[in-house]
């Protein structure tokens, strides 16, 4: 019998402890039970013993319960009681009430503190919908958020949610320190592991309109990105519709595996490849970096896709003139195929979209103006003779070098040369391998410190057509960027001394050092995470832009060129941009801007670069000015 009693006692104790472990609500429930018990017992004692105050009658049971209730809730009530028996009872009830209320306050305080702590740690569920989700915290996140804020500027109620293995408060403070104006966009941060499915659920990925996955600064970063994609696409709670995911991949060797995992739901940005292609193109054309910046960021004009029924049956050439405030550069067929600078006689059909550079998506509108006032006397096609060979100088070296040199081989004239100057060992095999693979260039190597002026003076800097400064990735980031800055300053000084302007592309590992590098020369292109960040932001808004960017960066097909004005227009004549459009179209090219040499050092005028100009404005071009076109060569 004792064992059975002990067993029953243990069982009751176990069940009681389980209810307590259920949290705040369970504790408050037990306090309610205790309070009700205390009140009823007090009422019963008053009624049974006939206790009452002096000069008053014995209260009924329910009146006794009320007396007990009031003294339980208000400790000051019993001070006016009379009669020692009645006083002793109400004192006991009051002390029990004080004990219960104290427990209640303690429980509520603990629960509130726990909730606040949970909020501070960023573990609460995000109930946003149609938001942009950014996975992982890296320096490029600030550029991405800034661009998305600009993209959302003409919309209301949109938000950006960040999930990273970092303290929520720290993330919010850093964002507020770097970005002063959020405009119409709400920023929400949550702490969690990007590879943990449970942590991913906190940020509502299934309700996001787009997801950006940033590559981490870690060994084998692509494996982290691929796992993040898997955690989304293979999630048991995933949505039926396809996700809109944009992810960064660094090694081209991993792109095939990434595509298999992505299952057609992920658009990948191969950051390593983009950097190499941009470096190869921009070092050959001064000002091209500014054009790319204008097209990729959300300040100024961007690229939009728009279906316009009035274009059905019209040719691509006709569409070039129909949009006064937008510059048409291509078309997207109804089946999704993107064509940049298609044949001029290509017809628009039902379901096709025009691809145009414009201030906003609502400004891609056909103009009523059909009077283009083309000046036929100003049109000329004078083919510029390019130099027979090109000499390219690499200062510093890292793993991007071979990829850039191979990309340069697509544009170089046979017989061109490449000189690499760097403090790197074992470059003999690298140079030998490159010389076997290249068709138009010959590579040489010279060991030297690029921050020593004496070394630079022996190279004959003015004899090179293009200069590329690469960061040393085997040393500290800040130290590497400092070496690049010193080298840039030497080159600037040499340029001023010899009176020759150099075409320089410099690589900065930390985007925060970019403003310092610009001191050396305003229009130098800085290879950094910024280009990748801009592309990730753009593709999160429209994944079909990937085909446009691929066309721009690929040596095959149409690319962006800054060509001499004399290739299209007689310099010195007053014309409008419709005349430039017509001249370029006759060559099968699309003109969408120009660069004025007189403003090439004026930051307020974007260093002379004008993209998507007003077509009716009158302008007089000088001999050194350039026309920005899409052309095959």
N, C-alpha and C positions, 0 to 999 in steps of 0.2 A: 504493500500500500504506500509506504514512504517513497519507494522508487518511482511509483506511478505519480505521486504528488510532486516529487522533485522533477520528474519528466514534464508534467503539465506546467509547472512553474517555469522551467527552462524554455518550453515552447512559447508561453505567453511573453516571457522576457525577450525572446528572439524576435517574435512578431512586433513587439513594441519598438525594439531597436531598429527594425527594418522600416517601420513607418517614420521614425525620426530621421533616417538616412535619406528620405525622399526630398528633403530640402525645406525651404522656408514655408511653403504652403502647409506641409504636414505639421511643422512645429506650431504654426499659428492655429491649426486645427486642434491640436492637443491643448493649447492654452485656452481655447474657447470651451472645450469640454471641462477643463479644470475650473474655469470661471463660472460656468453654469452650475457645476457641482457645488462650488462654494456658496453661491447665491441661494440655491435651493436648500442646502443644509442650514444656512443661516435663517431662512424663512421658517423651516420646520422647527428649529429650536425655539424661536420667538413664539410660535403658535402653541407648541406643546407645553412649554414652561410658562406660557402666559405672560411673558415679559412685556413691559410697556413703560413709557415715560411717565413721570409724575404728572398727576392731574389729567391723564388721558386714559382712554379705554384700551383694552387688549385688542390689537389689530387682528384682522382676518388673515388667513393664510396668504392670499395674493397681495394684501397690503404689506405683510411681513416680507414676502419675496421682493417687493418694490423697495422697502427700506434697506434690505440687504444689498440689492443691486446698486442703489444710489451710493451707499457707503463703500462699495467695492470700487466704483469708478471715480469717486471724489473723496480723497482722504480728509478734506476739511469739514465734511458734513457732520461727522460724529462729535465735533467739538461742542455742539449745542445740546447734546443728549443729556437726559437726567435719569436718575435711578441707577444705582451701581450695577445691578444685574444686567440691565439693558446696555449700560455703558461698556461693561466687560465684553459682552457679545459683539457689539458693533465695533469695538476696538479690534477684536480678533478678525472680524470680517474685513475691516479696513486694512489691516496689516497683510492679510492674504491678497487683497486687491493690489496693494502697493507692490508686493512681490511679483504678481502676475504682470502688471503694467511694466515693471522694470525689465522682466524677461522679454516682453513684447517689443519694447524699445530697443533692447540689445539685438534681438533677432532681426528686426527691420533695419537697424543700422548696419549690421553685418551683411545682410542681403543687398542693401543699397551700395555698400562699399564693394562687394563682390561684383555687382553689375557694372559699376563705374570702372573697376579694374578690367573687366572683360571688354568694355568699350575701348578703354585705353590700349589694350593689347590687340585690338582689331580682330576679334574673333566672332563678332556678331554677323548675322546673315544680312547680305545686301539685297534689298527688294527692288532695285532699279530694273528697268526694262529699256531695251533699245539703246544700251550704253556701249561704249568702247572699252574693252577690257585689255589692260596691259599686264603681261605676265613677266615678272622678274625686274629687278632693280639694277640698272647700270647707268653710267653717266649720260648716255645718249637719251635717257628717258625724258630729260628736261626739254630737249629739242622736240621730241615727239609730242609731248603734252602741249607745248607752246603752239605747234602747228595745228593740232586738233582743236585747240581753243579758237584759233583764227578760222578754221573750217566751220566751226559751229556758231560763228558770230551772228549770222543772220537767222539762227534757229533758237528756239527756246525749249527748256526742259531737258536738254541733253547732258549726259554726265560721262566722266572718265573714271573707271575703277582700276586701281592698281593692286595687284597681289604680288607680294615679295616676302622673302624670308628675312625681314627687317622690322624693327620696331615701328609701329604705326605712327606714333607721335614724332619720331625722328623723320620719317618720310614726309609727313605733313609740314614739318618745320622747314625741311630742305626745299620742298616745292614752293612754299611761301617766300623763302629767301631768294629763290632764283626767278620766280614768276610773280610779278606784282599784280597783274590784272587778269582775273579768270573770265571776265566778260560775262557771257550767259551760261558758261559751263560750270558744272559742279564737279569737284574732285573728291573722290572717296578712296581711302587707303585701307587695306586689310593685310594683316600679317599671316603668313602661312607658307608652306612649302609648295612650290609650283608643280611638283611631281606627285603630290598627295591628292588623291581623288576627293577625300573629305574636305580638305582645305579649298580645293577648287569649287566645291559646291557652295561655299560661303559667298563667293562673288557672282553667283548666278550666271555661269557661262552660257547656259542654254537659252537665256533671254537676251544675250548681247547681240548687237547688230554686227559687230566685228571684234576680232581678237588679235592682238599683236603679241608675238612671242619674241622676246629679245634674247640674243645669245649671251651667255655669261662669260666673264673673264675667268676662265678656269681651264684646266687640262681637258682636252677632248670636248670642247663646248658643244659641238653638234649633237653629241649623244644626249645632252641635257635637253636640247631643243626637240629632238625626235621623241624623247620620252614624254615631254610636255604635250606634244601633238597626240601621242597615243592616249594619254590620260584624258584628253578631250574627245577624240573620235571614237574610242572604245569604251567610253563611260557607260555603265549599265543604265544610267538615267538620261543619256543623251537625247536630244530632240530628233524628230524624224527628218526635218529639213536639213539641208547641208549647212555646215558652218561656213562663215567667212573668216578664215584665219590667214594672217600674214606672219611669216616667220623668217628669221635671219639664219642663214647657213654660211659658214666661213670656208669650209673645204669643199671644193668641187667634187671630190671623190665620194662625198656622202650624199650628193644630191639625188642619186638614183634610189638609195634606201629611203631617203626622206619622202620622195614622191610615192613610193609604195605605201608608206605609213599614212601619208596625207590623203590618199584615196580620192584625189580630185577636189578636196575641200580646202587645200592649203596653197597659198601663193608664196613661193620662196624668193627671198632676196639673197643672192650670192654676193655677200659684201666684199669678199676678197677679189672677186672677178670684176665687180663694179668699180672698185678703186683702181684696179690696173687699167681698165678700159678708159676711164675718165682721165687718168694721168696721161695715157698715151695720146688721147685726142686733144686735151687742153694745152699740153706743152707745145703743140704744133700750131695752135691758133690763139693768139692773144685776145682775150675777151670772151672766149667760149665758156669759160667757167662761170662768168656772170650770167650768160644765157641759161645755162643749166640751173643755176641758183634761182633765177626768176621763174623758171618753169616748174621747179620742184617744191618751192616753198609757197605758203598761202598768203604772202604779202604781194600785192600786185595781181598779176594775171596767172591763171592756171589752165590746165587742159580739161575740157569737158566733152562729154558725149551727149548729143541731143538729136532726137528724132524730129524731123521737120517734113511734114507732108507736102509742102510746097516745092520740095526738092525732087520729088518723084518725077522721073523722066528727064531731068536736067543733067548735064555733064558735070564732072568734077571741076573743070575749069570755070564753068559758070558760077559754081558755088563759091569760088574764091572771091568774087566781086559782090556777092549778094549780102554779105554781113559787114556792115560799116564799122561796127564796134568790136568785131571778133575776127581772128585770123584763122581761116580754115587750113588744116594741115593733113587731113585724111578722112577716111570713112570706115565705119564698122558695118559689115554686111549683116543681114538678118540672121545668118547662122553663127554670128559671133566673131567671124574673121576680121582682124584689124588690118587695114591697108594704109600705110603712111606714104604720102605723095604717090598715089596710084596714077595710071595713065590719064592724061587730061580728058580723054573722050569717054572715060568710064562713067556709066549712067547710074544714078540713084534709083533704087527700086523700093517697093513697099517694105517697110521693116528695117531699112538701112538707116544708120545714124551718121550724122556729120561729126567729125572730131575737130574741135576748134579751141584756140587759145582765147580766153576771155576773162573779164574781171570777175564774173560770177556765172552760175548756171542759168540765171534768169536774164542775162545779157546776150545770150546766143540767140539773137532774133534777126530775121531777114529784114533788111532796110527797104523803105519805100523808094529811096533814091536810086534811080537807074542811070543817071547822068554822070558817068565816071570821069569825063574830061581827060582822057588819056592823051598825052603829048607825044605823038608819033615821032616828031623831030628829035626828041631827047633819047629815044631808044637806040641802043647800039649793043653789039655783042663782040666785044674785044677780048679774045682769049688771053688770059694772063699766063706767061711762061714761068713755070716753077723752077727753082734751082735744081741743077742736075743731081746733086747729092746732098745728104743731110748729115750733120755731125751732132750727136747727142751725148751729153755729159751726165753721168750719174755720180752724185756725191753722197757717200754713205750707202749702206746696203742692208737689205733684209729679204725675207722670203718672197716679197712681192716683186722684187727686181726681175727675175727671169720672166714672170708673166707679163710685166710691162714691156720688156724688150721684145717678146714674141708678138705682142699686140702692135707695137710700133712697126714691126716688119710688114704688117698689112698695108701701111701707108707710105713707107719709106721708098725712096728711089734706089734702084740697084747701085751698089758701090758706096752706100752710106756707112758711116762708122759710129761705134759706140765706145766710149771710154768710161770705165768704172774706177773711181778713186775712193778707197775706203780702208779702214783699219780692220781688215778681215783676213783670216788665214784660210788655207785650203781653197782658194778661189780658182786654182788652175783647172780643176775638174769641172767647176761650174762654167767657166769660160769656154772650155773645150766642148762641152755638151751643147752650149748655146750656138757655137759656130757651126756645129754639125746640123742643127735644126733650122737655123735662119737661112733665108733665101736671098735677102737684099742687103743685109748688114754684116759687118765684121766687128767682133767685140774684143776689146783689149782691157787689161787690168793694170792699175798702178797702186801700190800700197802707200797710204798717206793719211795724215790727220786733216780732216776737212775744216777744222777751226783754225789752222795755222795759215796765216796770210802768205808766208813764204812758199808753202805747198801750192796754194791756189795760183800764185804768180808764175810758177813753173809750168802750169797747165795751158797757158794762153787762152784764158776764158773767152775773150771776144771772138775767137775762131769757131765757137760752137753755136749752132742754131737753136738748140733746146737744152735746158738744164733741169734735171730732176734731183731733188734732195730727198733721200729716204732716211727714215729714222732707224736707229739701232734698237732692235727689239730685245736684245740680250742684256740690256742694262736698265736701270730705273727709268720710268716713264718721264719724270721731270728732268732728269739729267739728259736723256735723249733729246727732249724738246729744246733744252737749253743749247745743246750742240747745233741743232738745226737753226735756231735763232742767231747764233754767232756766225754761222756760215752765211746765212741770209744777209746779215749786216755787211759782211765782207764783200759779198757779191754786189750789193747796192753801192758800196763805195767804189768798187772797180768799175761799175757801170757809169757812174758819174765822172770818174777820172778819164775813161776812154771815150765818153760821149756816145755810147751804144746802149740801147735798151735790150735787156735779155728777156727771153721767154722762160719763166721759172715756174716749176711746180714743186711745192714743198709739202712734206708730210708731217703732220702734227698728231701725236698719239692722244694727247689730252685736248679736247675741243676748247677747254677754257683758256688755252694758250694761243688760240687763233688770233684774237685781237692784237696780241704782242707781235705775232708774225707779220700782220698786215702793215705794221710800221715800216718794215723793210721795203715793201712795195705794195701800193694799194690794190692792184689787180692781180697779184699772184694767187693762184688757186691753191687752197690748202686741202690736202687729202686728209680726211678725218672721219670720225664716226658720223659727222653731220650729214654727209651725203646719204649714208645708209638710213639714218633717222628720218630724213625728209622723204625718202622712198617708202619706208614703212608706213609713215603717216598718210601719204598719198594713196597707197594701195589699200589701206584700211577703209578709205572712202570709196574707192573704185578699183576693183581687182583687174579690170581690163586695161588699166594703164600700164600694167606689166608688159603687154605686147608693144605698147608705144615706146616705153623705155628700152626694151630689148632692141627695137629698131634703131633708136638713136645711138646706142652704144655698140652695136654690131658693125663690123667692117663691111659686111654685105648689106645690100639694099641702100636706102636713103638715110643720110646722116645730116647733122647740122654743120654748116660751114659758114665762115665769115669771109666773103669773097670781095675783091675790089669793086668799087662802084662802077668803074669803067667796063666791067664785064657785062653790065646791064644798061647803064645810063651815061649820057654825056655829062661829065662834071661841069658845074657852074651854071646849069640851067634850072630855073624854077619849075618844079613839078609837084604833083601829089603822089601819094603812095600807090594809087591805082595804076599809075604808069609803071612803077617798079614791078607790081604784080604781073602786069601784062608782059613785060620784057622777060621776066623769069619764067612765066608759064610757057612762052614760046620755046624755051629751052628744056621744057619738061621738069621745071623746078618750082618750088613754092617759096616765095619771099614772105617773111613774117616779122621783119624788123631790120634795124640798122645800127651801126656804131659810128659816132662822130668823134674823130680824132681830137678835135679841139676840147672835148670834155673828158678825155680819157683819164685825167687825174682829178676829176671833180666828183667827190663822193655824193654830193647833193643831187647830182644828175646821173647817178648810178654808173659813173665812169664812162659816160657816153653811150651806153647800151640802151636801146629802146626796143622793147618787144611789144608786138601788137599795137603799132602806132595808129593814130587817127588817119584814116585813108584820104580824107578830104583836105587835110592840112597841107599848106605849101611848104616846100623845103628845098634848099639848094645844097647839093652834096659837093664836098671837096674831093680832090684826087686821092687823098689818103683814107677817105672814109670807106666803110665796109657795109655790104648788104648781107643780112642774115637769111640764109636759105636752107631748105631741105633739098638735097641733091644726092645723086649716086656717086659723085666724085667731085 
